[in-house]
């Protein structure tokens, strides 16, 4: 991640990663308005998506995390907070909350979770850091000198991701008193997040024991590997007191046995199949199936199929899909794999036929929608691709990927004005106003389009120029 992002994160990490101040009351919460929190979070996530190599740009992984987050969000004590989840390909066990409701999850944490309730427990804990306004409370408490010291600690936490020695050196550079104060505050915030998280977990219908069991396992791991503790323990101090407090609260909750969703198992299998060399993943999943060492046979076969897909062994993919059908496994992720296999073989007609069938069952699934539009474009059916993208945009106008596909469709049809206009909307949704303005200026110069279309471009251009000017006036100071 480039330096600018580190500066953003260093500025925010005291409340985002180190969470550690006691309740400062409602007055302090106004020190960082929700609109500012959202802007800061958007800026960080925009940098992550564009420049962080470990960012997982997978619509199915993101869809699963956000579906899980939506279920938890509906059960949070404080309604009205929007959340957005994203994944990073990182073997370390970590998750982190950013201002504005953005939650990052490492793939290592998803793979380490032994149940969906365990994963939901970690997410509910992170969501509690957001709903309890820990960042605003932090900034309301600290004076400039204290903030500087916290920033040094934040840089240390960030550096720990790739170099624990750098982290330790930065920590030592701070005063012992300041470090101790931060750690004490951190424990207060962690206990608050535990309490709210358990409430959310129970209300959402998950097994509340999942949170304690996952943290207990991490605590044992940390003791065994003191010099290489999970990253989550460095940013979320875990104490015996915290574990005991969680267990006490869990004893008061109603016992509930919860079955994992198939999507949870499929996403874990996809992440495992997508890392390293495909042949290694093939051997791993074949071994699981041969020895029957799996939590879900469907997930193991799906993982094997994904690995075979990476290795371009399409006949082997077909065999696993047939086995999945025999098991009567049903998920849009399996349908996406089947259509992707046909496209990879060049069977666009077969893929489009299958898309028409499966999208009747899963009309709102984004992976299938994007795949169908891509297949239509590849098959030379740009008009149908445009019709499909435009119809969906009527329902979800904030879908940036759809605006991008709409732009491609217009380009294939030679509609330059509409191409640039759609591309401008894509940039707006990604937070890039300057490139969006440039696209609309290109649309103005396009040799096509009628009077009405040009009028729309002119009006949108005036609006974006005014927004851009206002943002420049209120530019964030980092």
N, C-alpha and C positions, 0 to 999 in steps of 0.2 A: 504494500500500500504506500502511496507516495506521501511525501512529508506533510502536505497540506492536510490530508486526512488525519495524520498523527497529531497535528496541532489541534484539529477539531476534537479528536478523541481525548487528547490530553486535557483539554479545557473541560471536557464533560466527564471524564472518568471518575473524578471524586464522587459524583452522585450516581454515575452509571455503573461503574465497575467496582468501586470500593465501598459503596453504600454504607454510611456509618454515623449518622447523627441522630440524636434523640428527637422526639417530636417537638417541633418549634412552634406549633400552633398554627391556626389558620392565617394569621397575619403574614407570616413568612411565605406562605404558598403563593401570594400574589407577586412576589419578587421576580418570578420568571413566568410570564403569562403563557397560557397554553399555546397561543399562536406562535410565540417565540420558540417554545419547546418543539413544536412541530416543524418549524423552519430549520432548526438546528438538526433535528433527526433526519429530515429529508436530505439535507446537505451531506450528511455522513453517508447515508445509504446510497445516495447518487454516486458518490466517489467509490464506494464498495462495489456497486454493480458495474461501473465502467472500468475500474482499474485494479480491483483485487482479484488476483489469479485464482484464489480458492473459492470465489463466489460460485455457487451451484445454480446455473441458469437452466433449471429443469422445471417445467411447468407442473409436472405431477408431484414432485417433492414439495414444491411451494404450495400447491393446492392442498395436499394432505396436512401440512403444518398449519395452514390458515384455516382449514376446516376444523382441526382440533382446537386451534386458538379461538375460533368463533364459538364453539361449544363451551369453552371455559369462560370466554368473555361474557356470554349470556348469564353466567352464574356468579360473576364478580359482584361483591357488595356495592361497588360504585359504578352505576351504569353511565353510559355516554362516552366512555373512552374507546377510541378506535385503535385496533392493533393490526400490525402487519408483520408477518414472520418470514424469515429468509434463512437459507442454510449456507454454510461454508464447508468446503471439503478440508477437514482438519481432523486428524486422528485423536487429538486431545479431547478430554471430557470437559466441555465448556458450553456455556450459554451466557448471553449478556443482554441487558436492556439498554436501549438508547432513548433519548428524549422523544416525546411525541408518540410513544407506543410501538416503536420498532423493536423487534426481538430477533436477535441472531442466535442460531443454533449450530453447533459443530456436528459434523456427521459422526464423529467419534462418540458423542453423547447419545445420539439416536441409536447407534449400533450397540452401545453398552447397556441401554435400557432393556431389562428382561421382561418388561410388560408395558402395555400402553399406559397404564396408570402411573408407572414410574416416570415415563416421559412427560405425561400430563402434570405430574407433581412438580417437576423442574420448571416447566413453562408457567404454571400457576404461581410459583415463587417469583419468577422474573416479572410476570404481569403485576404482581403486588408491588414491586418496586416502582412501577409506573403509576399505578392508581393511587399510591400513597404519596406521590409527589416528592420523592426523596431528593431529586436533583434541586428542585425549587427550595426545599427546606435547607439543603446544604448551602446554596448560594445566599440565602437569607441570613445565615449564621456567620459566615466567614468574613473577616476583614481582608484587605488586600494582601497583607503579609501572610495570613493563614492560607489564603487561596494559592499563593505562590508555592507554599510548602506542599499543599495538596497536589498541585500540578506536577511537582517533582515525583511524588508518589505515583501519580497516574502514568507518567512516562515509564516508571519502573515496571508497573503492571503490564503495560503494552509491550515493553521490551522482553518481558518474561515469556511471551508467546514463542519467540525464536531463540532467546539466549538468556538462560536463567542467571548466568554470571553477571551480565549487564544489569539485570534487574536487582540483584543483591548489591551491586556496587552503588546503584542509584539510591537504594533504600538506606544504606549506611551513610550516604551523604547528608541525609536529613537528620534533624536532632532526634534523640531518643524519646524525648518528651512528646514531640509532635507526632512521632510514629505511634506511640502508645495511645495518645488521645484519639488518633484516627481509628485504631483497632478497636478501642472501647466503643466508639460511636458505631462502627461497622457492626459489631455484635448486636447493638440495639436495633439497627435497621434490619439485620438478618432475622432476628426473632419476630419482628413485625411482619416481614414478608412470609415467614413460615406460618404464622397465625392466619393471615389473610389467605395464603395459598391453600392451606388445609380446608378452610371454609369453602373456597371456590371449588376445590377438588370434590368435596362431598356434594355440594349443590349440583355439580355437573354430572353426577352419577358415576364417578370413578371410585376405585378402591383407595381410601385415604392412606392405607398402609404403604402405598407405592412411594410416597414422598420419603417416609422414614427409611424404608428398606434401601432405596437408592443412595441416600445420604450416608447410611450406615456402611454400605459397601464401599463408598468413596473414602470414608473415614478410615476403614481398615486398610484400604489400598495406600492411603497417605502415610499410615504408620509403617507399613512394610517398605515403602519406597520414599523415605523422608526427603531425599535430595531430588526426587523427580515426582513430586506430588502432582495430581491432576490440576490443570490450570484453574478449574472451578474452585478448588480449595484455596488458591492464592487470591482470588478475587472475592470469594465468599467464605470467609473464615468459619470453619465448622468446629464446634466444641462439643464435649460430652454433655454440657448443660443444654445446648440446643437440641441434641438428639433426644435427651430425656424429656424436654419440654414437648417435642413433637409426639413422642410416644404417649405422654400423658393426655394430650389433646385427642389422639387417635383412639385411646381407650374409651373416651366419652362419645365417640361417633358410632353410628350404627354399622354393624358388620355388613359388608357387601362384597360378594364375589363377582368380578367383572371379567367378561371374556374379551380378549383383544379383537379389534376389528381386523379384517383381512387386509385392508389398506395399510395398517401399521406394519404387518409382516411383509407385505409386498414392497413397501418403501425401503425397509431395512435390507431386503434382498437385493433391490435395485442398487442401493448405495454400495453394498458389498461387491456386487458383480461389476460395478463401474470403476472400481479402484484397482490399481496395479495392472499387470499384464492379463489379458483375457484368458489365456491358457491356465494361469494360476487359479483364477476364479472358477473355471470349468472343472478343474481337478477337485477343488474344494467342494463345490456343490454336488458333483458326482459321488464324492466320498460320503457326504451327508445322506444322499439318497440310498446309496448301497448299504450303509450301516444303519440306516433309519435313525440318524441322530439329527432330528430337526423338531422345531416346535410346530411347524406347518409344512406338510408335504407340498401343498400348492405353492407356498412361498419359495420353497427350495427348488421346485421345478421352474418357477418363474425366474428366479435368480440364474439358474442354469441357462434358460432361454436367452436372457439378456446378455450373459457372457458369450454364448454362442453367436448371438447377433453381432456383438463387437468383433468376434473372430470371423464374421461373414460365413458361418456354417449354417446357411438358411434351411437346409434339409433337417438339421438337428433342431433348429428352432421350431419347425413345423411339427416334429415329433413331440416336443415338450408341450406345444399348444394343444395337440391332440390329447395328451395325457391330462392336461388341465381341464379340457372339456369333459373327459371321462370322470374326473373328480367333481364335476359340476361346479367348479369354481367360477364365480361371477364377479367381475370388477371391470370398470372402464379401462383400467391399466392393462388388463389382458387383451381387451379389444384394440387398444393403441398398439400393443406389441404386434398383434396379428396384421393390422393395416400397415404398420411400418415395415414388416417383413415383405409384404407384397410390393410396396413402393421400392424397397431396396433391390428387389429382383427386376424392377422395371415393369411390373404388372400394374400399371396405373388404372386400367379399366377394372381389374379385380379389386384394387384398393378402394376406388370410388364407389363401387357397388357395396362393398363392406361398410364403408363410411355411412352410406345412406341407411343401411340396416341398423348399425349400432347407435347412430345418433338419435334414432327414434327412442331407444332405451335410455340414452344419456344425453338429452338435448342441451344441457348446460355445461357439459364437460369441455374445458378449454383445450386440453391436449388434442382431443378428437376434432374439435372445431378448427384449430389452427392447422392440423394435419390435413383435413379435408380441403381447406382453401389452398394450401401449398400444392396438394395433388392436382387440384383443378388448374392452377397456374402451370404446373409442369406438363399437363395434358393439353395445354393450349386453350383451355376454357376460361379465358380471362373475364368474360362478361358474367359467367356464372359465379366465378370467384368474387367478383365485385358485388354482385347481388347478395351473396351469402354474407360477406363482410359488412356491407352496409346495413343489412337487416339486423345483424347482431349488434351493431353499434347503436341502433335505435334503442336497444334494451340496456346496453352497457357502454355509454359514451366515454367512460374513463378508462377503457381497455386500450393501453398504449400499443400492445402487440397487434390488435385489430386495425388500428390506424396505420401501422406499418404495412400490414397485408393489403389494406385498401390502397395505399400509395403504390405498392407493387402492381396491383391490378390496374390502376389508372395508367401506370407507365406502360404496361403490356398493351393497353388499348390506345396508346398514343395521346392520352389526355394530360398534357403537361401542366396546365393550370391546376387541375384537381389533384394531380400527383404531388405537386409542391404544397398544396393546401393540406392534404392529408399528412404529409411528412411534417409540416409545421405543427399540427396537432399532436403528433407523436412526440416531438421535442418539448412542447408545452407540458405534457403529462410527465415527461422525464425531468422537468425542472430547468430546461435550457431555453430561456427566452430569446437570447441573442441569435442562436441558429434558427429558431422558429421565425423570428422576424426576417432573417435572410431568405428563408424559404418562401415567405409571403411576398417578399420583394421580387423573387424570381417568378412567382405566380403572376404578379402584375405585368411582367415583361413577356409572359408566355403568349404565343401567337394564337391561342385558341380560347374558348370560353365565351359565353354570351355576356350581355350587359348585367344581368342579375348576378351571375357568378363573380364578375369583377367587382360589383358593388359589395358583395359579401366579403371578398378578400380585402378590399379597402377598409371596411368597417372593422374587421378582425385585426388588421395591421395597426390601425389607430389604437385599438384597445390594448394590444400587446406592447406597443411603444410606450403607452402611458404606464402600464404595469412595470415595465422594465425600468423606466425612469424613477418610479416610486421605490422600487427595490434597490436601485443604486443609491438613493438618498438614505435608505435605511439599512445599508449593507452591514452584514455582521462584521464585528471588529476583529475577526480572526480568519 
